[in-house]
């Protein structure tokens, strides 16, 4: 039992610090010398970065947030299964993925090195969904893309991702522990989008455009 908790703690710590490497903050603050959190919505996420700066450095933000999620989940699997060779199979591997995914998102949303002001977790969360199971990714990403493209409200697609996550997790795994973890993950995403939800309801939410916001 002690080994179990030590492994769980190690996964949580490593995944959290992986999540803290926020691509939008790192690129804007240390490369562009203009913190993205001082612009637009004040969010340290991909959408606000693209609206504010645009350009090829957006790709660097994407790669950072994708790679950190991959690393976090991979480490979660390795530690959960005791360095077992099979990545995709096994109950412990699934628990490790969800546990690591939760703490990676916590690091992304509340990074300790950036005064706990991070992003909303959609890009990293979407990467985690792909790492979890293709069925989870299909529901989360499918709804996100359809709603975002049809309405041009990225936040609406993001809310779908957060709300649908625990339901598809239950449908795929029928596991109470995974349902609890997925509910926390989905709840965090919805909570981070609470301002967007209010603006969607009041009709004041901004629609996404491929053109960078003019200054």
N, C-alpha and C positions, 0 to 999 in steps of 0.2 A: 504493500500500500504506500509506503514512503517513496518508493521509486516512482510510482504512478504520479504522486503529487509533485515530486521534483521534476518529472518530465513535463507535467502540465504547466508548472511555473516557468520552466525554461522556454516552452513554446510561447507562453503569454508574453514574456519579456522580449524575446527575440522578435516575435511578430509585431509587437507594439513599436519597437524601435525601427523595424523595417517600414512600418506605416508612417513614421515620423518624417521620412524623407519625402516631403511634399514637393512634387515637381513644379507646380505653379509658383510656390514661394521661392524655391531655390533658384529657378531660372530668372524670375523677375527681380528678386532682391540682390542676387550675387552676380548675375550676368548683365541684366538690363539696368541694374541699380535703381529700380523703381518698383517698390513692393506692390504687388497686385492687390493686396488687401486694402490699399488706400484708394482704389478705383472702383467704379461701378457698384456692384452689390456688396463689395467688401469681402466676398468669399474667395478663399484660396483654392479655387477649382478650375477645371479645364474651360468651362463655358465662359467664366468671367475673364480668364486669361486671354482667350481667343477674342472676345469682344473688345478687350482693352488694347492688346498688343498685336494680335494676328501674327502672320509671318511664319517662317519655317521653325522657329523655336517652339511653336506649339507642339511639334512632333517630339521635341525633347521632353516636354511635360507629359505627353502621352506615354512615352517609353519609360520614364521614371516611375509613373504610377502603376503601369502594367507590370514592370519587372519586379517592383517591390512586393506586389501581391503574389506573384509567382514564387518568389524566394520564400516569402512567409509561409505560404501553404505547403511548399515543398519541405521546408524544415519541420512544419507541423506533422507531416506524414512520417518523415524519417524518425523523429523523436517518439511519436506515438507508437510506431511499430517496431521500435528498437533496431533501426537500420535494416528492416526487411527489404528484400529485393523488389517486391511487387509494389508499384505505386498506386494503381487504380483500384485494386481489390482489397477486401477485408474491412471488417467493422471498425477496428482501431484506426485505420487510415482515414475513414470518413469522419470519425470524431476529431482526429487531429486536424483535418481540413477545416471543419467548422470552427473549432476552438482557435486555430491560428487566424482564420478569416475574421473572427470577431475582434481580436486584439490588433490585427493589422488595420482594420477600419477605425478602431479607437485611436490608434496612433495617427492615422491620416486626419481624422476629425479634430483631435485634441493633441497636437504635437508639442511635447514638453520643451523642445528647443526653439519653438516659434510662439511662445507665450500661449500655448494651447488654442491658437486660432488657426484652424486648418480648413480643409475642404468638406464637401458633403458626401463623399465616398462613392459616387456613382461609377467612375471609371475603374477604380480599384475593386469596388464591389462587383462590378460586371466581370472583371477578370477572375475574381474568386469564384463567381458562379460557374464560369467555364471550367475552372479547375475542379469544381465539386462533382458535377454530373451533367451530361449533355442535355438531359431532360429539364433540369433546373435552369440551365443556360437558355434553352429554347423558350421557355415561358417568360423568364425575366427579360432577356434581350429582345424576344419577339414583340412583346407588348411595348417595351420601351421604344423600339424603332418605329413601330406602327403609329403609336400615339405622337411621338416627336415629329415624325415626317408629316402626318396628316394635319396636325394642329400647329406645328412649329413651336410648341411649348415643350422645351426640354424638361422642364420641371414636372410636367404632367406625366411624361414617360418615366421620369425618375421616381415619382410617387407610386406608379404602377409597380416598378421594380421592388421598392420597399414593401408595399402591401402584399404583393403576390408571393414574395419569397418564402414566408412560413407555410403558406398553403401548398405550394409545389413541393416543398421539403417534406411535408407530411404525406402528400400523395406518393412521392417516390420512395420514402424510407419507412413510414409508419413507426417512427421512433420518437418517444416522448422527449428524450434528452436533446435530440437534434431539433425537434420542434421548438423547444425552449430557447436553444441557441439562435435558431433562425428568427424567432420572434423578437429577440433582443436586437439582432442585426437589422431586421426590417424596421423595427421601431426606431432605432437610431437614425436610419436614413429618413424616415418620415419626420422625425423631430427636427433634424437639420434642415428640412424643407418646409418648416412650419410657416415661415414668412412667405414662401412661394405659394403655399396652399391658400393663405389669406388673400394674396394678390390674384390668384386664379379665381377665387370665389367672388372677389370684388371687381374683376375684369381689368385689373391694372398690371397684370404680369406682362413682361416684355417677351416678344417672340424672337426666336433664334433667326439670325441672318448669317449667310456665308461671308458677308462683308464686315470688316472690322469697324467697330464703333468709331466715328470721327471725333476728334478732339476739338 
